[in-house]
Amino acid sequence: MALAWALRRDELAAVITGASRPEQVLANASASGVELSLDVLGAVDEALGNASVTEPTPGMYVESGMMHR
């Protein structure tokens, strides 16, 4: 559910996952096809409370206007 939620966020360019077994890779990949209902999305929003999830946070050494590779 967490991967499906993260994959639908417009402000995220990618979701980095990890796996220690091959079946976990398949389970992670299957999250891309999951459609979360409005009830589930509402419950996630309620659980997050006041946590900011709408604005990206630059990395520690990121300077505004610079291209970082």
N, C-alpha and C positions, 0 to 999 in steps of 0.2 A: 504494500500500500504506500509506503514512504517513497519508493521509486516512482510509482505511478503519479503520486502527488507532485514530486519534484519535476518530472518530465513535462507536466502541463504548465509549468510556470514560464511565462513569456520572458522574464528577466534572466533566466538561466540559459546559457548557451549549450551546456552539456551537464550530464550527471555522471560522476565518476564512481564506479562500483568496484567491489572486490569479491573474490571468490576463492575458496580453498579446495573446492571439489567441482568437477565438471557439471554436475547437476545444478549447482548454484549459478553457474553461468547461464544455463538455459532458463532458470527461474527468473534471474535478473532481466534477461532479454524479453521475457514474456510480459514484463511490466509495461512495455511500450504499447501494448495493445489494450490495456485496461482503461476503461472509462469509469471514473468515480462519479457516483450519484451526487446530486445537490445536497442530500441529507448527510452523506459522508463528508463532503467538502465543508458543510456548515459545522459539523462536529470537529473537524480539524481546526477550523478557524476559532471555534470556541476554546479548544484545548490550548491553542497557541496564545490565547489571551492578548496581551499587549506587546507580544514579541514582534518586532519589525521584520517583515519578510518581503517588503515591497521595494526596498532600495538596495542596490548592490553596495558592498563594503569593499573599498579598495584594499589591496594587500599592503603590508607594512612598508615596503619600499617603493610603492607606486607614486609617481608624480603626475599631477593633473596635466593632461594634454600630451603626454609622452606615449610612444608606442613601446610596449614591453613584449618581449618574445621569450 
